[in-house]
Every structure is written in C-alpha cells, then in structure tokens.
Amino acid sequence: MHYNEILREHKIGFPLVHSEANFRHPLAYGDTVDCTITVPKIGETSITWRIEFRNQDGTLCWSADQVTVCVDMSDVKKKITVPEWMREGLSKMTPN
C-alpha cells in the first residue's frame, strides 16, 4: 500500500521523531548501491526503520535507524496505536 493511500484513505501519518545515521565506508562515483529497508521493531505507537546502503562488493557503507510515530491526521499531536493490518504487513519486513 502506498503512503499516500494511507494518508488519504486511512488518515494516518508517520512523522519522523528520531534519526541516527552512520557513515562507515566511502561510496565513489560509478559504484552500484543496494538499499535495504527493514523494520526491526514495531511498538505500540511507533515503528523503527533500518536503512542500509551496500556497495557492489556487499560492503556496508551507510546505515540509519529512524523512528516514526503513528498519528491521526486530524490531530497530529495525538499518537495512535499502529493498526493491526499495518503491523501485519510491516512484520514481513522484520530482519531474520
């Protein structure tokens, strides 16, 4: 499901509340980058996302952990529980 659909039809948003990035290895012009997004944690009202960039040799070059919180778009200051249908879909992105 596309984020725009979640915003428009379900009136749910996910503002970023924490972000941490680590630069581990340089990327050079011409490198091929593979991006992986996983969901290591689904809390009551928040979701933790892990983004990793690896070069063509599989070397981890950059990683970030980001936390978003689930809000009702009619009152963005109010956190809401991550819906079960979303929790079920995101659980497929949990690292092995």
C-alpha positions in Angstrom: 0.0 0.0 0.0 1.4 3.4 -0.9 1.9 6.0 1.8 -0.4 8.5 0.0 -3.2 5.9 0.2 -2.6 5.5 4.0 -2.7 9.3 4.4 -5.7 9.9 2.2 -7.9 6.9 2.9 -6.9 5.9 6.5 -6.0 9.4 7.7 -2.9 8.0 9.4 0.5 9.7 9.3 4.0 8.8 10.4 6.2 11.8 11.3 9.8 11.2 12.0 10.7 11.6 15.7 14.3 10.2 15.8 17.0 9.7 13.2 20.5 8.4 13.6 23.0 7.7 10.7 26.4 6.1 10.5 28.8 6.6 7.6 31.0 3.5 7.5 32.7 3.3 4.1 33.0 5.7 1.2 31.0 5.4 -1.9 32.6 6.5 -5.2 31.2 7.8 -8.4 30.3 4.7 -10.5 29.6 2.4 -7.5 26.4 0.4 -7.5 24.4 0.9 -4.4 22.0 -1.7 -3.0 19.5 -0.2 -0.5 17.7 -2.4 2.1 14.9 -1.3 4.4 13.9 -3.4 7.3 11.6 -2.9 10.3 13.4 -4.2 13.4 10.7 -3.0 15.9 7.0 -2.3 15.8 6.0 -0.6 19.1 2.6 0.3 20.4 2.6 3.7 18.6 6.0 3.7 16.8 7.9 2.0 14.1 11.7 1.6 13.9 13.1 1.5 10.4 16.6 0.5 9.5 18.1 1.6 6.1 21.3 0.2 4.8 23.4 1.1 1.7 25.9 -1.5 0.5 28.2 -1.2 -2.5 28.7 -3.7 -5.3 31.1 -5.7 -3.1 28.5 -6.0 -0.3 30.3 -3.6 2.0 28.1 -1.7 4.4 28.7 2.0 3.5 25.9 3.8 5.3 23.1 2.8 7.7 20.4 4.7 9.5 17.8 4.0 12.2 14.7 6.1 12.1 11.7 6.1 14.4 8.3 7.3 13.2 5.2 7.6 15.3 1.7 6.8 14.2 -0.7 9.8 14.4 -4.3 10.6 13.5 -4.0 13.2 10.7 -7.0 15.1 12.1 -4.9 15.7 15.3 -1.2 15.2 14.5 -0.3 15.8 18.1 -2.1 12.7 19.2 -0.3 9.3 18.9 -2.4 6.3 18.0 -1.8 2.6 18.1 -0.2 1.1 14.9 -3.2 -0.6 13.2 -3.2 -4.4 13.2 -3.4 -4.5 9.3 -0.3 -2.3 9.1 1.5 -4.3 11.9 0.9 -7.5 9.9 2.3 -6.0 6.7 5.3 -4.5 8.3 6.1 -7.7 10.2 7.1 -9.1 6.8 10.0 -6.6 6.8 11.4 -7.7 10.1 15.0 -8.9 9.8 15.7 -12.6 10.0 
